[in-house]
Amino acid sequence: MTAQHTPGPWRVEEDRRSDYDIFTGRWDGPEYTAGWNVESDSGEVIGTEGIIPSNAAEANARLIAASPELLAALEALHAFAAQTCGGMAWHYADQDAAKLAESVIAKARGLS
Protein backbone atom coordinates (compact mmCIF):
# COMPACT_ATOMS: atom_id res chain seq x y z
CA MET A 1 0.00 0.00 0.00
CA THR A 2 1.36 3.44 -0.85
CA ALA A 3 1.52 6.13 1.80
CA GLN A 4 -1.50 8.36 2.03
CA HIS A 5 0.24 10.79 4.32
CA THR A 6 2.65 13.49 3.24
CA PRO A 7 5.94 11.71 2.56
CA GLY A 8 8.71 12.22 5.08
CA PRO A 9 11.09 13.25 6.27
CA TRP A 10 9.39 15.85 8.41
CA ARG A 11 11.10 18.44 10.59
CA VAL A 12 10.22 20.69 13.52
CA GLU A 13 10.42 24.45 13.08
CA GLU A 14 9.71 27.11 15.67
CA ASP A 15 6.57 29.09 14.92
CA ARG A 16 8.01 32.57 15.43
CA ARG A 17 5.57 35.43 15.83
CA SER A 18 5.60 39.07 16.73
CA ASP A 19 2.86 41.23 18.15
CA TYR A 20 0.79 43.51 15.97
CA ASP A 21 1.36 47.17 16.75
CA ILE A 22 -1.97 48.97 16.31
CA PHE A 23 -0.24 52.35 16.14
CA THR A 24 2.13 51.50 13.28
CA GLY A 25 -0.07 48.88 11.63
CA ARG A 26 2.84 46.45 11.47
CA TRP A 27 3.85 43.19 13.06
CA ASP A 28 6.91 44.68 14.71
CA GLY A 29 6.65 43.76 18.35
CA PRO A 30 9.22 41.55 20.01
CA GLU A 31 9.44 38.08 18.49
CA TYR A 32 8.39 35.09 20.54
CA THR A 33 7.88 31.38 20.01
CA ALA A 34 4.18 30.62 19.57
CA GLY A 35 4.70 26.87 19.30
CA TRP A 36 6.17 24.43 16.84
CA ASN A 37 5.26 23.51 13.28
CA VAL A 38 5.86 20.07 11.83
CA GLU A 39 6.82 20.64 8.18
CA SER A 40 7.68 18.51 5.16
CA ASP A 41 10.86 19.07 3.17
CA SER A 42 8.80 21.14 0.73
CA GLY A 43 7.72 23.46 3.58
CA GLU A 44 4.16 22.15 3.84
CA VAL A 45 2.88 22.49 7.42
CA ILE A 46 1.79 19.02 8.54
CA GLY A 47 0.59 20.20 11.92
CA THR A 48 1.27 22.48 14.84
CA GLU A 49 1.85 21.72 18.47
CA GLY A 50 1.55 24.06 21.40
CA ILE A 51 0.00 27.49 21.42
CA ILE A 52 2.03 28.31 24.49
CA PRO A 53 5.56 26.89 24.29
CA SER A 54 6.36 24.10 26.69
CA ASN A 55 8.76 21.20 26.87
CA ALA A 56 5.88 18.78 26.26
CA ALA A 57 4.69 20.66 23.16
CA GLU A 58 8.16 20.60 21.63
CA ALA A 59 8.61 16.91 22.50
CA ASN A 60 5.21 16.14 20.93
CA ALA A 61 6.18 18.00 17.76
CA ARG A 62 9.44 16.07 17.53
CA LEU A 63 7.63 12.74 17.95
CA ILE A 64 5.11 13.71 15.26
CA ALA A 65 7.95 14.73 12.95
CA ALA A 66 9.58 11.30 13.40
CA SER A 67 6.36 9.45 12.50
CA PRO A 68 7.11 8.63 8.84
CA GLU A 69 10.50 7.15 9.74
CA LEU A 70 9.07 5.29 12.74
CA LEU A 71 6.37 3.71 10.56
CA ALA A 72 8.91 2.71 7.91
CA ALA A 73 11.21 1.20 10.55
CA LEU A 74 8.37 -0.75 12.18
CA GLU A 75 7.20 -2.11 8.83
CA ALA A 76 10.76 -3.14 7.93
CA LEU A 77 11.32 -4.84 11.30
CA HIS A 78 7.94 -6.59 11.08
CA ALA A 79 8.75 -7.92 7.60
CA PHE A 80 12.27 -8.93 8.65
CA ALA A 81 11.03 -10.80 11.73
CA ALA A 82 8.36 -12.63 9.74
CA GLN A 83 10.88 -13.64 7.05
CA THR A 84 13.75 -14.50 9.38
CA CYS A 85 11.64 -16.55 11.79
CA GLY A 86 10.13 -18.75 9.10
CA GLY A 87 7.02 -16.96 7.94
CA MET A 88 4.33 -16.71 10.59
CA ALA A 89 6.25 -18.78 13.18
CA TRP A 90 7.60 -15.61 14.77
CA HIS A 91 4.08 -14.80 15.98
CA TYR A 92 4.41 -17.67 18.41
CA ALA A 93 7.79 -16.48 19.65
CA ASP A 94 6.42 -13.11 20.81
CA GLN A 95 2.71 -12.80 20.10
CA ASP A 96 2.34 -9.57 22.06
CA ALA A 97 5.04 -7.79 20.05
CA ALA A 98 3.66 -9.11 16.76
CA LYS A 99 0.11 -8.02 17.60
CA LEU A 100 1.30 -4.61 18.76
CA ALA A 101 3.32 -4.07 15.56
CA GLU A 102 0.40 -5.12 13.36
CA SER A 103 -2.01 -2.93 15.33
CA VAL A 104 0.19 0.15 15.13
CA ILE A 105 0.83 -0.32 11.40
CA ALA A 106 -2.91 -0.72 10.77
CA LYS A 107 -3.66 2.39 12.84
CA ALA A 108 -1.09 4.46 10.93
CA ARG A 109 -2.45 3.22 7.60
CA GLY A 110 -6.07 4.00 8.57
CA LEU A 111 -7.07 0.35 8.58
CA SER A 112 -8.30 0.18 12.17
Secondary structure, DSSP 8 states (H G I E B T S, - for coil): ----S--S-EEEEEEEEE--BTTTTB--S-EEEEEEEEEETT--EEEEE-SS--HHHHHHHHHHHTHHHHHHHHHHHHHHHHHHTTGGGHHHH-HHHHHHHHHHHHHHTT--
